[in-house]
Amino acid sequence: MQIKTPENRISWSENLSAWLVWQYADVVNVLNDRRFSANAANFEHQTVQLPVEEDVSSSDHELVNRIQKPLLWSGEQMRQIVENKCLSLKKKNSFDLQKDLITPSCNILTLLLTGCDVKGSEAEKLIENAQTVFINVSDHGRKKAENATVELSNFFLHHINFLRENPGDDFVSIFAKSNQPVHVLLSPVIQMFVGLSTSLPLLLGNIMLSLLENHDQAERYLKSQKASVSELLRYAGPAQIVYRLALQHVEIGGHQFRRGDRLGLLLSSANKDKDVFINPDILDLERKAVAHLSFGKGIHACLGAPVIRKAVEIIPFSILSCFKDLKVDIANISWGGSHTISGITVLPVLKNINNL
């Protein structure tokens, strides 16, 4: 579900119970301002219990810095996962690029990057719980999401303790090296596992559709993958909205927010702001200085950003290199996700048999 950009600079949404903020400059100001809390944004408004500023300790910053540093992780391994999936589809004249290739590749990648040495039904259950947490945001589905979160918590509590004694070259081992208590590490570890197994496939599906529909840009990407990453993230990023809660009375964009007000920051709309990006609805891989907001910004920016950038650099390249002339079956595409993250869930493609 894509959230429509409001006509007004800042407007109230009854459906989301939030003030919608979408202009690039306003969104950046909120994301960088500690008077708006990400931690309290999804709780009931109990303003008397709110602090006056987001509290981020030095140990929190240390944890963020650890995960932002390059992993001892080989891009060649990432490439091999995708190429193996491509080879298994070589003899088929048609397949679902999302379900048959992108999503299973991301599932394998997620387990490896989080050091989860599980297979079969146990691996399937972890991925299923991540999907449940991601999708079930309605009142009816909230209980399912809570149960899935408990199961993920029980697994990763044990997993973090295990990796403290037996570290590897993965995200969770980097977290485990921290002096932080395990319960403090649990939330970011679960967020990362859920994000890599749900948001990353949607992003890659969006990117593949964008490139397959624009052959000139696909050729440009194949010649310069690393330089193309930021524009692809700006144009095809699946993040729709993030929430913040005002901890003080604050004026942004001429609007006076009161302590306890909930804000919905429309990242996808900010990434298409005409005051910042020329022809924002066009994918232009020659676009310079792309300051996209697909990872958010500030103290709560996406911890998994480095590996996501690497995935955007490698995975579409591996697919396009393996299949030289794919055609999208536009009539049978499906979109899905949640109201916060949306993207391609079904992406059927046909091979041009004349080029096989």
N, C-alpha and C positions, 0 to 999 in steps of 0.2 A: 504494500500500500504506500503510494507516494503522497506526501503531504503537500497540498497546494500552497504556493507562496501567497501570503496575504497581500491585499492592495495597500494597506496602511503599513507604515514603518514598524509600528508595534501595535498589536491587536490582541484581544482576549479570545481564547478558544474555550467554549463550554465543554466540548468533547474531551479535551485534554486537560482541562482545569489548569491552564497555564497561559501566561502572556507569551505570545509568539514573537520572537526576535529573529530577523532574517538578513538584514543588511550586513555586509561583510564587516565593516568597521565596528558596528554595535556588537556583533557576535564575538569578535576578537577582544573587545573591551571587557565583556562579561567573563570570557574564558580566562583572562589574565588577572581578574580582580578577585582577591580572596574574601571580599565581602559577599561573594556568591558561593554557596557550598554545593559541591557535587555529592558529598556524603549524605546530606540531609534531604536531597531533592525529591526522593521518592517516599518519604515518610509523611504521616499526617502532620498538619501544621500545628505545632505546639510552640509558639513563638517564645514563650517564657523560658523554654529550655534551650533555645538556640544560643550558640556563642555569638560574638560580634564579628568574628573573622574565622575563615577556614584555618584549622590548626594542622599544619604539616610540619612534623618534627624533622630534625636533622637526620634521624634514622630512616624516616620515610624517603627523604631525598637520596640517601645512600642506596636504598633499595631500588629506586628508580634508575639511578646511575648504573647500578650493576647490570640491570637488564638491557639498558640502552647500549652497553658496550658490545662490540662484535662477539658473537658466539664462536666457539671452536666447532663450526658447523660448515660442512663442505657444500657449496652450490652444486658440485658434481653429483652428490648424493640426491639432492632435490631433483636434479635433472634426470637422474636414473629412474627415480620413482615414476615420473611422468612418461618417460620414453618406454618403460616396460608396459605401461597401460596402453600407450599408443600402439605398440607392436601387437598387443592382444586384439586390437580392433582393425588391424591392417586389412584383413580379408573381408570385412563387412563394407557394403556399399552405402549403408546408412546406420547411424547410431545416435544416441543422445549424448551430446558432448558434455552436458552437465552431470547427468546421472551415471553414465558409463565411464567417464574419464576424470573430470575435474573433482567431483565430490569424493570418489574413492581414493584418489591421489592425495587430497587434503586430509582425509581421515588417517592414512598411513603417516603422512607428514606430521600431523598433530601428535600422534602417539610417540613418534621418534623425538620430536622437539621437546616433549614433556617427559621423556625418559620412561614412558609407560611400556614395560616389557610384558604386554598381555596380548593374547590372541583369541581368535574364535569368539565364543559367546561373551566372554568377559570384555573384550574390546568392543564388541557390538553394543553391549549394555552401557559402557561409558559414553559412546557416541550418541546412543539413544537418549541418555539422561541429559547430555548437552543440548540436543535438539529440543527436548521437553522444556528445559529452562529457558531457552531462547524464544520459543514460539508461544508458550502458554502464559500470556499476559492478561487475559480476561479474568473476571471473577470466577467463572466456571473452571478455568484451567489453572488457577493460581495454586490450588491444593496439589495438583500434579507437579507443578514446578517446584513447590516446597519440598515434596517428597524426593524429587530428582536431585535437588540441591543437597539434601541430607545424605543421599547415597554418594554423591560426588565428594562431599565433605569427609565422609568416613573413609573413602578410598584414598583421598589425597593427604589426609592426616597421617595415615600409615606410610604413604608414598614419600612424603617430605622427610619423615624420620628415617626411612630406609636410605634415601639419597644423601642424607647427612653422613651416614656411615659408609655409603658406597657411591660416591659422586661420579657423574658422567659428564659428557659434553652436551648438555641440554639446558633448557630454561629453568626447570625446577631445581636442578643441581646448583645453578647460580643463585637462586633464591635461598636454597638450603644452606649455603655457605654463610649467609647473613646470621648475625647474632640475635635476630628477631625471634620471639617465641613462634612456635609452629602455627598457633591460631591466628597470629597477625599475618603470616604469609599465605594463609589458606585462601582468603578472598581473591587476591590478585592471581594466584595460581589457577583457581577455578575460572575466573574471568578470562584468562589467557586460553585455557583449554576450550572453553565454550566459543570464544571468538575465532580461534584458528579452525575449529571444526564446523562453524556455521557462517560467520561473516566472510571469511576468506573465500569459500566456494562461490558465494554470491558475487563478490567483487570480481573474481576471475571470470565468471560467466558473463557479467556485464561487459568486461573488457573484451572477451572473445567476440561477443555480438558486435561491439563497436568496431573492432578491427575487421571482422568478416564482412561487414556492411560498407566498409570504406577501404578499398584495396590500396589506394595511394598512401593512406596512413599506415596500413599494415606493412607495406614495403618500407616505409620510413622507420617503423618500429624494428623491423628485422635488421636494418642497417645500424641502428643506434638504440639498443634496448634501454641501457641505463639512463640515457638522456631523456627517454620517453616516459619514465616512471611517474614523475610528478603530474604531468598533464593527464595521463591515464587515470591517476587517482582523483584528480580534480573532476574530470568529466564523468567517470564511471563509478566513483566511490559509492558504496551502498548505504552509508550512514545518512539517515534522514534527520534525526533530532536527538539532542541530548538535553538533559534537564539540569537546572540549577535552582537553588533557593536563596532568596535575599536574606542575609543575616543582619543587614542594617538598612535604613532608608538610603537609597542610592538613585542618582539620576543618570540614565543612559539614553542617548538618542532623543533628548528632550522629554523623556517620560520619567516620572517620579515613581520608582518602585518602593514599596513599603516592606519593612521587616516581615518576613513570612511569606512574601509573594513567590509563587512558583513561575519559573521562566522555561519556555521551550525554545532552544536555540536550533534553528533550521540550518544545519550544516550544508545540506545539498543546495539550498537556495543561496546561501552565502557564497558557495563555490560557483554560482552562476550569476553573481551580482555584476550588472553591466557597468557600474561605476569603477569596477576593479579589473574586469576581464573583457577585452574586446571580442565581440561575437562569442559570448560564453556558451551558447548552445551548439557550437561547432567543435569537434575534436581537432585540435591543431597541435601536432607534435613538434612544431617549430616554435611554439609559444615559449617566451622567455620569462624567467623569474616567476614561476608559478607557485605562489604562496597559498596552496590549497589548505582546507580545514578538514580533510577527510579523517585525520587522526585526532581531531580536536586541537587543543593548544594549551599551554600552561602546565600547571602542576598535575593535572589529570589527563594529560595526553596519552594516547594508546601506547602501552608498554611493549606491545608486539610489533611496533612500527618497523624496526630493522628487518625482521624476517618477512614481513608483508611486502616491503619494498623489493627484497630479494626474490620473493615469489613472483611478483609482477615482472621482474626483469627476466626470469628464467622460464616460468611455466608456459605463458603464451608463446614464447619463442620456440620452445620444444614442440608444442602442438603444431604451430604453423610450419615448422621445418619438416615435421613428419608427414603432415597432410598438406600437400601443395595447393589444392584447389577445392576447398570445402564450400558448400552452398548451404545457407541457412533455410530451413523449412519454416518461414515466417509465420504461416497460418497456425502452426502448432506449438508456438512458444508459450510458456507459462511464466508468470511472475509470482513471487511469494516473499516469505520472510515475516517480519513483524512491522509494527508501525514505526519502529526506531531504525531498523535495518531492512532494506528491501533489495530484491534483485532477481535474476533469472534462476528459476528452479527446473525448468525443462527447456532444453536447447537442442532440438533435433537438427541434424545436419546430413547432407547427402554428398557423396564424393562424385566428382566429375569423372565418369568412367573412361572418358576419352583420354584422360591424363594419367590413368593408372599404369 
